[in-house]
Amino acid sequence: MSRYNQKTINNTIKLYGIGLHNGIKANLIIKPAKENFGIKFCRIDIDQNNLIEANYQNVVEPVLCTKIKNNKGITVSTVEHLMAAFFGEGIDNALVEIDASEVPILDGSASEFVEAIRSVGVKEQTELRSFIKVLKKVEVQEGKKYISIEPLENDLIVDFEIVYNNPLIRTRRKEFKLSNGDLTNIYNSRTFCLYEDIDFIKSQGLAKGGSLENAIVVRGNEILNDDGLRNRHEFVYHKILDCLGDLMLSGYRIFGHVKTSQGGHALTNKLLVKFFSDKSNWSLKNGNPEEKNNQIKESLKKTLSASI
């Protein structure tokens, strides 16, 4: 299957679960979509103006999750894990129907979304995929928080550092490289929080559906979940998962090197806004850039041979 053709899912997917923040149970139906449709969410509990495009320009209130809103004020939140699954499994086009305002958190990772996509299979389409090529370095800094993106040929790297005072989480840094292909640990890594932050988070009207079934809770040197960690880098891998899902809101696949320290949903969105605000930062390429380079080289060889 080509890396450069657009893809959708083979068949309809149905999932059900509770929203992490609103605590409301929701049905999620993912349907195949035609070429160039992109990823769109449809609030089927609302009769009109219910379509929301998964795009960084539609992001609002990116606090502890990514929420998107259409121009009529209709929202859907916590889209990042599903978007990361679409990214990793190569899905460019899909319609996501949901009967509530938040995507189910399921087990707190992307693994169930990925399993569902793999269970129905991926369909290659005829139209070529578009890629964003980074031309110049762009960065955003807010105090100690930092994120940047810079040029990288035909690959995506996300270099992520987390910094916590907690003795168990501490400072950790890992790198994801798209060309390496293995997303297993990233897919399986769950959202997490500190025990001492729970009351404050709930006071903000969030985490109404949170539990040890869908989040890692850390208290001091102890993980409160009976099953412990799924992998030793689960904390930072989950942050990479979130970042990949948020980058998928660019609407295209990005070739570039992302570096971030203490980043999150809001910072990644600010980077995308700044990056796309200046056309000199990027260019849009269609199809296989390596193939095109080879064609240019072959053409030059023929021209040189003819002139000798």
Secondary structure, DSSP 4 states (H G I P E B T S, - for coil): --SSEEEEESS-EEEEEE-TTT--EEEEEEEE--TT--EEEEETTSSSS-EEE--GGGEE--SSS-EEE-TTS-EEE--HHHHHHHHHHT---EEEEESSSB---TTSSSHHHHHHHHHH-EEEEEEEPEEEEE-S-EEEEETTEEEEEE--TT-EEEEEEEE-SSTTT-EEEEEEEGGG---HHHHHPPPEEEGGGHHHHHHTT--TT--TTT-EEEETTEE-STT--SSTTHHHHHHHHHHHHHHGGGSSEEEEEEEEES--HHHHHHHHHHHHHSGGGEEEEES-HHHHHHHHHHHHHHHHHHH-
